[in-house]
Amino acid sequence: MKNKIVLCLIVLVLLPLKLVAADFDLDLVSQYGKGDLYYKNIIINNNYLYNYNVAEKRLEIIDISNKEKPVLDNSIKYSTLNGNIEIDRKRNLLFISLSESIDIYDITTPNNLTKAAEINNQYLNGGEEYTQLKLYKDNYLIVSALNALKIFDISNLNNINLVGNYKLGEKREHGCLVDFEVLNDKYILSERTSGFCWPHEKNDWGNYVIDVSDVSQPVFVTNIKQAVNKMAVKGDYGYSYDIHHDGSDYAKWYDEVVFYDLSNINNVKELKRIKLQQGDVTAISKVGIWHNKYLYYIRGNKLTVFDISYPSDPVLLIKEFDFFDNFDIGLGILMESWADDNYIYFVLSRNGLVILSYELDGGELIFNYPDNILIKGNEHSGVFIIKDGAKRLISSPTIFNQNNFKWSKIIEINQKIVDSFATADNFLYKDGKVLRDNLGKIYIISHNKKRQIADLATLKRFNFLKIINGISLDVLQIYENGKILKSSDFYPDGVLLKSYNKSAVYYIWNGEKHPIYSADVFEAYGNSWDEIIAVTEKELASYPLGKTSFFPTGSLIKAKNKSAVYLVDNNGKVRPIISAKLFERLGYKWDFIYEVPENMLNNYSIGEFIRPQFGRVISLAFRR
């Protein structure tokens, strides 16, 4: 009933969960080619970095197996270079975008490249140049030729064919399609901009969406006009940068990173805009994605990074970090970047290749655990229960056991998390517990007050089955005195009742009887079966029927045959936990989960997803 399961949830929302991040270490590892002019773009494959050296007009193959000492391993000299490079890792092919052709090399042996094929300018009209290029569905290469997108079948390098062609017009004046991204293996999002071609109307700016699912017939779908610059894509989400000004001078220009929901391409939704840098409009801007997880934004010599693990709710990690104020690498503009598991590679306009090591995943998870959770820190032995958002110490194993708590349900977490909770009075006894002091007086705890049981007749009348003996006067003095319980009174709030002839169990609260939904719910409340009092049907009927008691705050539940796991929060809502990794990181164990009929979840409102979030912009620690 409580088997380990895999959580695979994709909906993403903001929750009061945060990561207190450790310092973000960004270290300068090495610099190569200082003084040369580098231009886009770079690609890394099998410890080799492929990069344009525009000053020398050559493609360079740099061995980066030793990050501290990059070595030029090979180069190809050209009279001119223009746009982009791409690598087909399955076939070890390198595609080089030239001014009027595309060269294809076998890079199996990087220091001895073999030219495998060429796509020449017979496919061009009006002298346009090839710029961006990307692989598509293994056998196709999509390229932009300024005023067109062209799709080539490259399954046979000895017979490359142009199979699809989407054109804005015959000439540059008709507009340019420059950078582009592939969305969900179906659409091309291509930037239409005035950067290379004048004139065209401003209202044509934006990201053209072209359906290329049928490669032979690319079809225009829509123009995301608000995305006036290159868009990076991850799943159903897109990220673009936009430049604004107030109509005066360049000093008043500023940038925004814009976040989009692209799940319905005919109804693109702008999710948010985050204002960033202000300054010279001539500085080159770029937006891209590292590891399918981090969104980076480059403007001039400054870098901004977001964690987009949960794309609808990005987390700002680094804001406008100035490279040249923090590293002795000379001046220039950040032109292009690449990232792998431990390193970031930047190409600078006047200072070559810079390799940095980094850590983006530091920090300790801080979560506002709901009430009724049992926690202990990893540095101390004390066990606490969370009540009203504060931690209350359970002062002894005896009290722990007398309250029917289970040692197996304690969550052990980082001591800093425990310390982050406010501290309230020690926890003693739950409502419904019957206590006998050292003088023989008997009390029942109700609404956190002690009600003395008037006499033996009253005790027999209420038939209390389980009495906790030997309670000190010091403990009892902590509770306020409630009304004395007499035999003529109703059962006090906090007790458990059932009829003699039926199995249904009720919890008395506010003078009403509340049916308990199931045995699992009974257990989740920390009840004990030997505390249930059997009464006649007539006496049970004297209590008005209240709402059914479902799982209490702090419970973990899932529907049968479903993967989603929910946590019941302080507002009575169930909130899905976004992943198995987060579930375990929060200290939960798989046997904490109660499995329920799917329709039982209809008794709760579904709350926001629980997912990790950084609580602040990461501070930076630099080592040169």
Salt bridges, closest charged atoms under 4 A:
ASP25 OD1 - ARG623 NH1 3.87
ASP27 OD2 - ARG623 NH2 2.78
GLU60 OE2 - ARG58 NE 2.64
ASP88 OD2 - ARG91 NE 2.68
ASP103 OD1 - LYS115 NZ 3.39
GLU118 OE1 - LYS115 NZ 3.00
ASP138 OD1 - LYS90 NZ 3.20
GLU170 OE2 - LYS167 NZ 2.83
ASP179 OD1 - LYS40 NZ 3.19
GLU181 OE2 - LYS230 NZ 3.76
ASP204 OD2 - ARG192 NH2 3.62
ASP242 OD2 - HIS244 NE2 3.40
ASP242 OD2 - ARG273 NH1 3.39
ASP255 OD1 - ARG299 NH1 2.22
GLU256 OE1 - HIS244 NE2 3.01
GLU256 OE1 - ARG273 NH1 2.74
GLU270 OE2 - ARG273 NE 2.73
ASP313 OD1 - LYS272 NZ 3.88
ASP313 OD2 - ARG611 NH2 2.27
GLU336 OE2 - LYS286 NZ 3.55
ASP361 OD2 - LYS293 NZ 3.17
GLU364 OE2 - LYS416 NZ 3.34
ASP489 OD2 - ARG451 NH2 3.80
ASP493 OD2 - HIS447 NE2 2.59
GLU512 OE1 - HIS514 NE2 3.55
GLU523 OE2 - LYS2 NZ 3.78
GLU523 OE2 - LYS406 NZ 2.98
ASP530 OD1 - LYS466 NZ 3.92
GLU531 OE2 - LYS433 NZ 2.66
GLU537 OE2 - LYS502 NZ 3.75
GLU539 OE2 - ARG461 NH1 2.87
ASP569 OD2 - ARG575 NH1 3.80
GLU584 OE2 - LYS4 NZ 3.41
GLU595 OE2 - LYS558 NZ 3.32
GLU598 OE2 - LYS562 NZ 3.96
